Amino acid sequence: MKEVLLVEDNPADVYLMQKAFAECSTDIRLWFVPNGQDALDFLRKEGPYVHAPSPALILLGDFREK
């Protein structure tokens, strides 16, 4: 199974990505974190992410000020 990390703080965008990945493939597991600090913790396997997998792909959300 391939692991994908999504860094996104908008729950609606997370939901859309979950739906899209579910429709495209069952061989992909989507993980998500809400911000850059959590993404670093996930990748470093720190804090609550001690048992996190190493993702094959990292997707970043839109971080521009709105």
PDB file of N, H, CA, C and O in Angstrom:
ATOM      1  N   MET A   1       0.841  -1.175   0.000  1.00  0.00           N
ATOM      2  CA  MET A   1       0.000   0.000   0.000  1.00  0.00           C
ATOM      3  C   MET A   1       0.891   1.244   0.000  1.00  0.00           C
ATOM      4  O   MET A   1       1.883   1.305   0.726  1.00  0.00           O
ATOM      5  N   LYS A   2       0.536   2.213  -0.802  1.00  0.00           N
ATOM      6  H   LYS A   2      -0.271   2.164  -1.392  1.00  0.00           H
ATOM      7  CA  LYS A   2       1.273   3.472  -0.857  1.00  0.00           C
ATOM      8  C   LYS A   2       0.665   4.464   0.130  1.00  0.00           C
ATOM      9  O   LYS A   2      -0.554   4.550   0.280  1.00  0.00           O
ATOM     10  N   GLU A   3       1.532   5.201   0.792  1.00  0.00           N
ATOM     11  H   GLU A   3       2.522   5.132   0.670  1.00  0.00           H
ATOM     12  CA  GLU A   3       1.108   6.181   1.792  1.00  0.00           C
ATOM     13  C   GLU A   3       1.255   7.584   1.213  1.00  0.00           C
ATOM     14  O   GLU A   3       2.283   7.905   0.617  1.00  0.00           O
ATOM     15  N   VAL A   4       0.230   8.423   1.387  1.00  0.00           N
ATOM     16  H   VAL A   4      -0.605   8.162   1.871  1.00  0.00           H
ATOM     17  CA  VAL A   4       0.243   9.813   0.919  1.00  0.00           C
ATOM     18  C   VAL A   4      -0.089  10.715   2.100  1.00  0.00           C
ATOM     19  O   VAL A   4      -1.036  10.459   2.844  1.00  0.00           O
ATOM     20  N   LEU A   5       0.695  11.765   2.262  1.00  0.00           N
ATOM     21  H   LEU A   5       1.464  11.973   1.657  1.00  0.00           H
ATOM     22  CA  LEU A   5       0.452  12.740   3.334  1.00  0.00           C
ATOM     23  C   LEU A   5      -0.096  14.018   2.721  1.00  0.00           C
ATOM     24  O   LEU A   5       0.514  14.596   1.822  1.00  0.00           O
ATOM     25  N   LEU A   6      -1.248  14.454   3.209  1.00  0.00           N
ATOM     26  H   LEU A   6      -1.744  13.984   3.940  1.00  0.00           H
ATOM     27  CA  LEU A   6      -1.864  15.706   2.791  1.00  0.00           C
ATOM     28  C   LEU A   6      -1.728  16.705   3.930  1.00  0.00           C
ATOM     29  O   LEU A   6      -2.128  16.425   5.060  1.00  0.00           O
ATOM     30  N   VAL A   7      -1.162  17.875   3.630  1.00  0.00           N
ATOM     31  H   VAL A   7      -0.837  18.103   2.711  1.00  0.00           H
ATOM     32  CA  VAL A   7      -1.034  18.950   4.618  1.00  0.00           C
ATOM     33  C   VAL A   7      -2.082  19.996   4.238  1.00  0.00           C
ATOM     34  O   VAL A   7      -1.912  20.749   3.280  1.00  0.00           O
ATOM     35  N   GLU A   8      -3.161  20.024   5.006  1.00  0.00           N
ATOM     36  H   GLU A   8      -3.300  19.412   5.785  1.00  0.00           H
ATOM     37  CA  GLU A   8      -4.296  20.889   4.656  1.00  0.00           C
ATOM     38  C   GLU A   8      -5.094  21.222   5.908  1.00  0.00           C
ATOM     39  O   GLU A   8      -5.410  20.335   6.701  1.00  0.00           O
ATOM     40  N   ASP A   9      -5.422  22.508   6.086  1.00  0.00           N
ATOM     41  H   ASP A   9      -5.165  23.228   5.441  1.00  0.00           H
ATOM     42  CA  ASP A   9      -6.165  22.917   7.276  1.00  0.00           C
ATOM     43  C   ASP A   9      -7.660  23.094   7.041  1.00  0.00           C
ATOM     44  O   ASP A   9      -8.401  23.360   7.988  1.00  0.00           O
ATOM     45  N   ASN A  10      -8.110  22.956   5.817  1.00  0.00           N
ATOM     46  H   ASN A  10      -7.508  22.740   5.048  1.00  0.00           H
ATOM     47  CA  ASN A  10      -9.518  23.132   5.502  1.00  0.00           C
ATOM     48  C   ASN A  10     -10.191  21.750   5.450  1.00  0.00           C
ATOM     49  O   ASN A  10      -9.893  20.953   4.560  1.00  0.00           O
ATOM     50  N   PRO A  11     -11.094  21.464   6.397  1.00  0.00           N
ATOM     51  CA  PRO A  11     -11.742  20.140   6.428  1.00  0.00           C
ATOM     52  C   PRO A  11     -12.491  19.798   5.143  1.00  0.00           C
ATOM     53  O   PRO A  11     -12.555  18.628   4.764  1.00  0.00           O
ATOM     54  N   ALA A  12     -13.053  20.789   4.471  1.00  0.00           N
ATOM     55  H   ALA A  12     -13.001  21.739   4.779  1.00  0.00           H
ATOM     56  CA  ALA A  12     -13.768  20.529   3.216  1.00  0.00           C
ATOM     57  C   ALA A  12     -12.803  20.045   2.136  1.00  0.00           C
ATOM     58  O   ALA A  12     -13.136  19.146   1.363  1.00  0.00           O
ATOM     59  N   ASP A  13     -11.613  20.635   2.079  1.00  0.00           N
ATOM     60  H   ASP A  13     -11.342  21.365   2.707  1.00  0.00           H
ATOM     61  CA  ASP A  13     -10.612  20.203   1.101  1.00  0.00           C
ATOM     62  C   ASP A  13     -10.081  18.809   1.439  1.00  0.00           C
ATOM     63  O   ASP A  13      -9.824  18.009   0.539  1.00  0.00           O
ATOM     64  N   VAL A  14      -9.917  18.520   2.720  1.00  0.00           N
ATOM     65  H   VAL A  14     -10.125  19.170   3.451  1.00  0.00           H
ATOM     66  CA  VAL A  14      -9.491  17.173   3.132  1.00  0.00           C
ATOM     67  C   VAL A  14     -10.534  16.155   2.685  1.00  0.00           C
ATOM     68  O   VAL A  14     -10.191  15.101   2.151  1.00  0.00           O
ATOM     69  N   TYR A  15     -11.794  16.470   2.901  1.00  0.00           N
ATOM     70  H   TYR A  15     -12.073  17.327   3.334  1.00  0.00           H
ATOM     71  CA  TYR A  15     -12.878  15.569   2.509  1.00  0.00           C
ATOM     72  C   TYR A  15     -12.859  15.312   1.000  1.00  0.00           C
ATOM     73  O   TYR A  15     -12.995  14.171   0.560  1.00  0.00           O
ATOM     74  N   LEU A  16     -12.688  16.379   0.207  1.00  0.00           N
ATOM     75  H   LEU A  16     -12.578  17.306   0.564  1.00  0.00           H
ATOM     76  CA  LEU A  16     -12.652  16.216  -1.250  1.00  0.00           C
ATOM     77  C   LEU A  16     -11.499  15.314  -1.684  1.00  0.00           C
ATOM     78  O   LEU A  16     -11.657  14.479  -2.576  1.00  0.00           O
ATOM     79  N   MET A  17     -10.344  15.487  -1.051  1.00  0.00           N
ATOM     80  H   MET A  17     -10.217  16.165  -0.327  1.00  0.00           H
ATOM     81  CA  MET A  17      -9.195  14.650  -1.391  1.00  0.00           C
ATOM     82  C   MET A  17      -9.450  13.199  -0.990  1.00  0.00           C
ATOM     83  O   MET A  17      -9.086  12.282  -1.726  1.00  0.00           O
ATOM     84  N   GLN A  18     -10.069  12.985   0.166  1.00  0.00           N
ATOM     85  H   GLN A  18     -10.365  13.731   0.764  1.00  0.00           H
ATOM     86  CA  GLN A  18     -10.393  11.623   0.593  1.00  0.00           C
ATOM     87  C   GLN A  18     -11.316  10.952  -0.423  1.00  0.00           C
ATOM     88  O   GLN A  18     -11.106   9.796  -0.788  1.00  0.00           O
ATOM     89  N   LYS A  19     -12.323  11.670  -0.871  1.00  0.00           N
ATOM     90  H   LYS A  19     -12.493  12.610  -0.574  1.00  0.00           H
ATOM     91  CA  LYS A  19     -13.273  11.136  -1.856  1.00  0.00           C
ATOM     92  C   LYS A  19     -12.566  10.830  -3.172  1.00  0.00           C
ATOM     93  O   LYS A  19     -12.787   9.775  -3.766  1.00  0.00           O
ATOM     94  N   ALA A  20     -11.719  11.748  -3.626  1.00  0.00           N
ATOM     95  H   ALA A  20     -11.539  12.605  -3.143  1.00  0.00           H
ATOM     96  CA  ALA A  20     -11.016  11.559  -4.892  1.00  0.00           C
ATOM     97  C   ALA A  20     -10.094  10.347  -4.846  1.00  0.00           C
ATOM     98  O   ALA A  20     -10.075   9.545  -5.780  1.00  0.00           O
ATOM     99  N   PHE A  21      -9.331  10.209  -3.766  1.00  0.00           N
ATOM    100  H   PHE A  21      -9.347  10.860  -3.007  1.00  0.00           H
ATOM    101  CA  PHE A  21      -8.435   9.065  -3.643  1.00  0.00           C
ATOM    102  C   PHE A  21      -9.213   7.766  -3.511  1.00  0.00           C
ATOM    103  O   PHE A  21      -8.792   6.740  -4.044  1.00  0.00           O
ATOM    104  N   ALA A  22     -10.336   7.793  -2.815  1.00  0.00           N
ATOM    105  H   ALA A  22     -10.678   8.627  -2.382  1.00  0.00           H
ATOM    106  CA  ALA A  22     -11.153   6.584  -2.654  1.00  0.00           C
ATOM    107  C   ALA A  22     -11.704   6.113  -4.002  1.00  0.00           C
ATOM    108  O   ALA A  22     -11.814   4.911  -4.244  1.00  0.00           O
ATOM    109  N   GLU A  23     -12.045   7.048  -4.864  1.00  0.00           N
ATOM    110  H   GLU A  23     -11.956   8.024  -4.668  1.00  0.00           H
ATOM    111  CA  GLU A  23     -12.586   6.696  -6.177  1.00  0.00           C
ATOM    112  C   GLU A  23     -11.505   6.217  -7.137  1.00  0.00           C
ATOM    113  O   GLU A  23     -11.786   5.442  -8.051  1.00  0.00           O
ATOM    114  N   CYS A  24     -10.277   6.670  -6.936  1.00  0.00           N
ATOM    115  H   CYS A  24     -10.049   7.300  -6.193  1.00  0.00           H
ATOM    116  CA  CYS A  24      -9.189   6.346  -7.871  1.00  0.00           C
ATOM    117  C   CYS A  24      -8.477   5.046  -7.560  1.00  0.00           C
ATOM    118  O   CYS A  24      -8.100   4.314  -8.475  1.00  0.00           O
ATOM    119  N   SER A  25      -8.288   4.747  -6.292  1.00  0.00           N
ATOM    120  H   SER A  25      -8.594   5.342  -5.548  1.00  0.00           H
ATOM    121  CA  SER A  25      -7.468   3.592  -5.959  1.00  0.00           C
ATOM    122  C   SER A  25      -7.737   3.104  -4.539  1.00  0.00           C
ATOM    123  O   SER A  25      -7.996   3.892  -3.629  1.00  0.00           O
ATOM    124  N   THR A  26      -7.669   1.806  -4.379  1.00  0.00           N
ATOM    125  H   THR A  26      -7.458   1.166  -5.118  1.00  0.00           H
ATOM    126  CA  THR A  26      -7.757   1.243  -3.033  1.00  0.00           C
ATOM    127  C   THR A  26      -6.362   0.911  -2.502  1.00  0.00           C
ATOM    128  O   THR A  26      -6.217   0.449  -1.370  1.00  0.00           O
ATOM    129  N   ASP A  27      -5.342   1.148  -3.323  1.00  0.00           N
ATOM    130  H   ASP A  27      -5.460   1.523  -4.243  1.00  0.00           H
ATOM    131  CA  ASP A  27      -3.969   0.833  -2.951  1.00  0.00           C
ATOM    132  C   ASP A  27      -3.247   2.044  -2.351  1.00  0.00           C
ATOM    133  O   ASP A  27      -2.025   2.031  -2.200  1.00  0.00           O
ATOM    134  N   ILE A  28      -4.006   3.087  -2.011  1.00  0.00           N
ATOM    135  H   ILE A  28      -4.999   3.098  -2.133  1.00  0.00           H
ATOM    136  CA  ILE A  28      -3.420   4.312  -1.459  1.00  0.00           C
ATOM    137  C   ILE A  28      -4.066   4.602  -0.112  1.00  0.00           C
ATOM    138  O   ILE A  28      -5.288   4.560   0.032  1.00  0.00           O
ATOM    139  N   ARG A  29      -3.225   4.895   0.863  1.00  0.00           N
ATOM    140  H   ARG A  29      -2.232   4.929   0.746  1.00  0.00           H
ATOM    141  CA  ARG A  29      -3.715   5.294   2.185  1.00  0.00           C
ATOM    142  C   ARG A  29      -3.390   6.775   2.361  1.00  0.00           C
ATOM    143  O   ARG A  29      -2.225   7.170   2.304  1.00  0.00           O
ATOM    144  N   LEU A  30      -4.417   7.589   2.575  1.00  0.00           N
ATOM    145  H   LEU A  30      -5.363   7.268   2.622  1.00  0.00           H
ATOM    146  CA  LEU A  30      -4.259   9.032   2.719  1.00  0.00           C
ATOM    147  C   LEU A  30      -4.221   9.416   4.195  1.00  0.00           C
ATOM    148  O   LEU A  30      -5.133   9.106   4.962  1.00  0.00           O
ATOM    149  N   TRP A  31      -3.150  10.092   4.569  1.00  0.00           N
ATOM    150  H   TRP A  31      -2.409  10.344   3.946  1.00  0.00           H
ATOM    151  CA  TRP A  31      -2.988  10.650   5.909  1.00  0.00           C
ATOM    152  C   TRP A  31      -3.089  12.152   5.770  1.00  0.00           C
ATOM    153  O   TRP A  31      -2.736  12.699   4.725  1.00  0.00           O
ATOM    154  N   PHE A  32      -3.566  12.834   6.804  1.00  0.00           N
ATOM    155  H   PHE A  32      -3.853  12.390   7.652  1.00  0.00           H
ATOM    156  CA  PHE A  32      -3.574  14.285   6.708  1.00  0.00           C
ATOM    157  C   PHE A  32      -3.222  14.913   8.043  1.00  0.00           C
ATOM    158  O   PHE A  32      -3.518  14.386   9.115  1.00  0.00           O
ATOM    159  N   VAL A  33      -2.573  16.068   7.927  1.00  0.00           N
ATOM    160  H   VAL A  33      -2.332  16.496   7.057  1.00  0.00           H
ATOM    161  CA  VAL A  33      -2.228  16.895   9.085  1.00  0.00           C
ATOM    162  C   VAL A  33      -2.622  18.323   8.738  1.00  0.00           C
ATOM    163  O   VAL A  33      -2.661  18.679   7.560  1.00  0.00           O
ATOM    164  N   PRO A  34      -2.919  19.158   9.749  1.00  0.00           N
ATOM    165  CA  PRO A  34      -3.464  20.490   9.471  1.00  0.00           C
ATOM    166  C   PRO A  34      -2.442  21.591   9.212  1.00  0.00           C
ATOM    167  O   PRO A  34      -2.814  22.677   8.769  1.00  0.00           O
ATOM    168  N   ASN A  35      -1.159  21.335   9.480  1.00  0.00           N
ATOM    169  H   ASN A  35      -0.857  20.452   9.840  1.00  0.00           H
ATOM    170  CA  ASN A  35      -0.198  22.442   9.324  1.00  0.00           C
ATOM    171  C   ASN A  35       1.221  21.919   9.113  1.00  0.00           C
ATOM    172  O   ASN A  35       1.490  20.722   9.214  1.00  0.00           O
ATOM    173  N   GLY A  36       2.113  22.855   8.820  1.00  0.00           N
ATOM    174  H   GLY A  36       1.895  23.827   8.739  1.00  0.00           H
ATOM    175  CA  GLY A  36       3.494  22.509   8.532  1.00  0.00           C
ATOM    176  C   GLY A  36       4.228  21.890   9.703  1.00  0.00           C
ATOM    177  O   GLY A  36       5.018  20.964   9.515  1.00  0.00           O
ATOM    178  N   GLN A  37       3.983  22.383  10.910  1.00  0.00           N
ATOM    179  H   GLN A  37       3.342  23.134  11.062  1.00  0.00           H
ATOM    180  CA  GLN A  37       4.658  21.809  12.081  1.00  0.00           C
ATOM    181  C   GLN A  37       4.265  20.348  12.284  1.00  0.00           C
ATOM    182  O   GLN A  37       5.118  19.506  12.564  1.00  0.00           O
ATOM    183  N   ASP A  38       2.974  20.048  12.143  1.00  0.00           N
ATOM    184  H   ASP A  38       2.281  20.732  11.916  1.00  0.00           H
ATOM    185  CA  ASP A  38       2.533  18.662  12.259  1.00  0.00           C
ATOM    186  C   ASP A  38       3.103  17.805  11.135  1.00  0.00           C
ATOM    187  O   ASP A  38       3.406  16.630  11.341  1.00  0.00           O
ATOM    188  N   ALA A  39       3.251  18.387   9.950  1.00  0.00           N
ATOM    189  H   ALA A  39       3.005  19.342   9.782  1.00  0.00           H
ATOM    190  CA  ALA A  39       3.848  17.652   8.836  1.00  0.00           C
ATOM    191  C   ALA A  39       5.295  17.270   9.161  1.00  0.00           C
ATOM    192  O   ALA A  39       5.716  16.142   8.903  1.00  0.00           O
ATOM    193  N   LEU A  40       6.049  18.210   9.726  1.00  0.00           N
ATOM    194  H   LEU A  40       5.707  19.126   9.935  1.00  0.00           H
ATOM    195  CA  LEU A  40       7.428  17.907  10.117  1.00  0.00           C
ATOM    196  C   LEU A  40       7.470  16.835  11.203  1.00  0.00           C
ATOM    197  O   LEU A  40       8.300  15.927  11.152  1.00  0.00           O
ATOM    198  N   ASP A  41       6.578  16.941  12.180  1.00  0.00           N
ATOM    199  H   ASP A  41       5.904  17.679  12.221  1.00  0.00           H
ATOM    200  CA  ASP A  41       6.509  15.929  13.238  1.00  0.00           C
ATOM    201  C   ASP A  41       6.168  14.553  12.647  1.00  0.00           C
ATOM    202  O   ASP A  41       6.730  13.538  13.057  1.00  0.00           O
ATOM    203  N   PHE A  42       5.252  14.533  11.693  1.00  0.00           N
ATOM    204  H   PHE A  42       4.795  15.358  11.360  1.00  0.00           H
ATOM    205  CA  PHE A  42       4.857  13.291  11.024  1.00  0.00           C
ATOM    206  C   PHE A  42       6.060  12.678  10.316  1.00  0.00           C
ATOM    207  O   PHE A  42       6.334  11.487  10.460  1.00  0.00           O
ATOM    208  N   LEU A  43       6.775  13.499   9.552  1.00  0.00           N
ATOM    209  H   LEU A  43       6.553  14.467   9.434  1.00  0.00           H
ATOM    210  CA  LEU A  43       7.924  13.005   8.787  1.00  0.00           C
ATOM    211  C   LEU A  43       9.082  12.577   9.681  1.00  0.00           C
ATOM    212  O   LEU A  43       9.820  11.648   9.353  1.00  0.00           O
ATOM    213  N   ARG A  44       9.235  13.261  10.815  1.00  0.00           N
ATOM    214  H   ARG A  44       8.635  14.016  11.082  1.00  0.00           H
ATOM    215  CA  ARG A  44      10.305  12.920  11.766  1.00  0.00           C
ATOM    216  C   ARG A  44       9.889  11.836  12.760  1.00  0.00           C
ATOM    217  O   ARG A  44      10.695  11.352  13.554  1.00  0.00           O
ATOM    218  N   LYS A  45       8.581  11.461  12.691  1.00  0.00           N
ATOM    219  H   LYS A  45       7.926  11.854  12.045  1.00  0.00           H
ATOM    220  CA  LYS A  45       8.015  10.452  13.593  1.00  0.00           C
ATOM    221  C   LYS A  45       8.164  10.881  15.055  1.00  0.00           C
ATOM    222  O   LYS A  45       8.648  10.128  15.900  1.00  0.00           O
ATOM    223  N   GLU A  46       7.734  12.110  15.321  1.00  0.00           N
ATOM    224  H   GLU A  46       7.341  12.722  14.634  1.00  0.00           H
ATOM    225  CA  GLU A  46       7.819  12.688  16.664  1.00  0.00           C
ATOM    226  C   GLU A  46       6.427  12.915  17.250  1.00  0.00           C
ATOM    227  O   GLU A  46       5.436  12.998  16.525  1.00  0.00           O
ATOM    228  N   GLY A  47       6.375  13.013  18.572  1.00  0.00           N
ATOM    229  H   GLY A  47       7.180  12.946  19.161  1.00  0.00           H
ATOM    230  CA  GLY A  47       5.116  13.305  19.265  1.00  0.00           C
ATOM    231  C   GLY A  47       4.062  12.265  18.957  1.00  0.00           C
ATOM    232  O   GLY A  47       4.323  11.066  19.061  1.00  0.00           O
ATOM    233  N   PRO A  48       2.864  12.711  18.577  1.00  0.00           N
ATOM    234  CA  PRO A  48       1.777  11.759  18.326  1.00  0.00           C
ATOM    235  C   PRO A  48       1.969  10.939  17.048  1.00  0.00           C
ATOM    236  O   PRO A  48       1.178  10.040  16.761  1.00  0.00           O
ATOM    237  N   TYR A  49       3.014  11.246  16.285  1.00  0.00           N
ATOM    238  H   TYR A  49       3.657  11.975  16.518  1.00  0.00           H
ATOM    239  CA  TYR A  49       3.252  10.577  15.005  1.00  0.00           C
ATOM    240  C   TYR A  49       4.405   9.564  15.068  1.00  0.00           C
ATOM    241  O   TYR A  49       5.020   9.260  14.046  1.00  0.00           O
ATOM    242  N   VAL A  50       4.693   9.050  16.252  1.00  0.00           N
ATOM    243  H   VAL A  50       4.193   9.297  17.083  1.00  0.00           H
ATOM    244  CA  VAL A  50       5.803   8.119  16.444  1.00  0.00           C
ATOM    245  C   VAL A  50       5.703   6.916  15.499  1.00  0.00           C
ATOM    246  O   VAL A  50       6.722   6.419  15.021  1.00  0.00           O
ATOM    247  N   HIS A  51       4.502   6.458  15.236  1.00  0.00           N
ATOM    248  H   HIS A  51       3.674   6.863  15.625  1.00  0.00           H
ATOM    249  CA  HIS A  51       4.314   5.270  14.399  1.00  0.00           C
ATOM    250  C   HIS A  51       3.843   5.621  12.991  1.00  0.00           C
ATOM    251  O   HIS A  51       3.298   4.770  12.288  1.00  0.00           O
ATOM    252  N   ALA A  52       4.049   6.860  12.579  1.00  0.00           N
ATOM    253  H   ALA A  52       4.492   7.552  13.149  1.00  0.00           H
ATOM    254  CA  ALA A  52       3.617   7.289  11.246  1.00  0.00           C
ATOM    255  C   ALA A  52       4.432   6.581  10.168  1.00  0.00           C
ATOM    256  O   ALA A  52       5.614   6.298  10.366  1.00  0.00           O
ATOM    257  N   PRO A  53       3.804   6.295   9.034  1.00  0.00           N
ATOM    258  CA  PRO A  53       4.545   5.693   7.928  1.00  0.00           C
ATOM    259  C   PRO A  53       5.373   6.756   7.195  1.00  0.00           C
ATOM    260  O   PRO A  53       5.211   7.954   7.426  1.00  0.00           O
ATOM    261  N   SER A  54       6.242   6.305   6.331  1.00  0.00           N
ATOM    262  H   SER A  54       6.373   5.332   6.144  1.00  0.00           H
ATOM    263  CA  SER A  54       6.993   7.230   5.473  1.00  0.00           C
ATOM    264  C   SER A  54       6.208   7.374   4.172  1.00  0.00           C
ATOM    265  O   SER A  54       6.082   6.411   3.416  1.00  0.00           O
ATOM    266  N   PRO A  55       5.678   8.576   3.905  1.00  0.00           N
ATOM    267  CA  PRO A  55       4.839   8.731   2.715  1.00  0.00           C
ATOM    268  C   PRO A  55       5.642   8.702   1.414  1.00  0.00           C
ATOM    269  O   PRO A  55       6.784   9.157   1.355  1.00  0.00           O
ATOM    270  N   ALA A  56       5.016   8.160   0.390  1.00  0.00           N
ATOM    271  H   ALA A  56       4.088   7.791   0.439  1.00  0.00           H
ATOM    272  CA  ALA A  56       5.606   8.151  -0.944  1.00  0.00           C
ATOM    273  C   ALA A  56       5.378   9.494  -1.633  1.00  0.00           C
ATOM    274  O   ALA A  56       6.104   9.857  -2.559  1.00  0.00           O
ATOM    275  N   LEU A  57       4.362  10.228  -1.172  1.00  0.00           N
ATOM    276  H   LEU A  57       3.772   9.933  -0.420  1.00  0.00           H
ATOM    277  CA  LEU A  57       3.994  11.506  -1.778  1.00  0.00           C
ATOM    278  C   LEU A  57       3.473  12.436  -0.683  1.00  0.00           C
ATOM    279  O   LEU A  57       2.759  12.007   0.223  1.00  0.00           O
ATOM    280  N   ILE A  58       3.840  13.714  -0.779  1.00  0.00           N
ATOM    281  H   ILE A  58       4.421  14.063  -1.515  1.00  0.00           H
ATOM    282  CA  ILE A  58       3.344  14.730   0.152  1.00  0.00           C
ATOM    283  C   ILE A  58       2.642  15.801  -0.665  1.00  0.00           C
ATOM    284  O   ILE A  58       3.232  16.371  -1.583  1.00  0.00           O
ATOM    285  N   LEU A  59       1.389  16.078  -0.339  1.00  0.00           N
ATOM    286  H   LEU A  59       0.909  15.615   0.406  1.00  0.00           H
ATOM    287  CA  LEU A  59       0.605  17.115  -1.014  1.00  0.00           C
ATOM    288  C   LEU A  59       0.419  18.279  -0.051  1.00  0.00           C
ATOM    289  O   LEU A  59       0.019  18.089   1.098  1.00  0.00           O
ATOM    290  N   LEU A  60       0.712  19.485  -0.527  1.00  0.00           N
ATOM    291  H   LEU A  60       1.036  19.640  -1.460  1.00  0.00           H
ATOM    292  CA  LEU A  60       0.577  20.679   0.304  1.00  0.00           C
ATOM    293  C   LEU A  60      -0.630  21.478  -0.134  1.00  0.00           C
ATOM    294  O   LEU A  60      -0.853  21.682  -1.328  1.00  0.00           O
ATOM    295  N   GLY A  61      -1.414  21.934   0.841  1.00  0.00           N
ATOM    296  H   GLY A  61      -1.233  21.769   1.811  1.00  0.00           H
ATOM    297  CA  GLY A  61      -2.568  22.773   0.556  1.00  0.00           C
ATOM    298  C   GLY A  61      -2.137  24.199   0.266  1.00  0.00           C
ATOM    299  O   GLY A  61      -0.945  24.503   0.229  1.00  0.00           O
ATOM    300  N   ASP A  62      -3.092  25.051   0.065  1.00  0.00           N
ATOM    301  H   ASP A  62      -4.061  24.805   0.095  1.00  0.00           H
ATOM    302  CA  ASP A  62      -2.850  26.465  -0.246  1.00  0.00           C
ATOM    303  C   ASP A  62      -2.628  27.226   1.046  1.00  0.00           C
ATOM    304  O   ASP A  62      -3.535  27.329   1.873  1.00  0.00           O
ATOM    305  N   PHE A  63      -1.426  27.762   1.227  1.00  0.00           N
ATOM    306  H   PHE A  63      -0.690  27.679   0.555  1.00  0.00           H
ATOM    307  CA  PHE A  63      -1.083  28.467   2.464  1.00  0.00           C
ATOM    308  C   PHE A  63      -1.098  29.980   2.318  1.00  0.00           C
ATOM    309  O   PHE A  63      -0.589  30.692   3.184  1.00  0.00           O
ATOM    310  N   ARG A  64      -1.673  30.473   1.240  1.00  0.00           N
ATOM    311  H   ARG A  64      -2.086  29.895   0.537  1.00  0.00           H
ATOM    312  CA  ARG A  64      -1.746  31.927   1.077  1.00  0.00           C
ATOM    313  C   ARG A  64      -2.738  32.518   2.056  1.00  0.00           C
ATOM    314  O   ARG A  64      -3.723  31.875   2.420  1.00  0.00           O
ATOM    315  N   GLU A  65      -2.479  33.739   2.480  1.00  0.00           N
ATOM    316  H   GLU A  65      -1.679  34.262   2.184  1.00  0.00           H
ATOM    317  CA  GLU A  65      -3.428  34.432   3.364  1.00  0.00           C
ATOM    318  C   GLU A  65      -4.691  34.714   2.595  1.00  0.00           C
ATOM    319  O   GLU A  65      -4.651  35.062   1.415  1.00  0.00           O
ATOM    320  N   LYS A  66      -5.822  34.561   3.272  1.00  0.00           N
ATOM    321  H   LYS A  66      -5.854  34.278   4.230  1.00  0.00           H
ATOM    322  CA  LYS A  66      -7.113  34.776   2.601  1.00  0.00           C
ATOM    323  C   LYS A  66      -7.749  36.045   3.060  1.00  0.00           C
ATOM    324  O   LYS A  66      -8.840  36.389   2.605  1.00  0.00           O
TER     325      LYS A  66
END
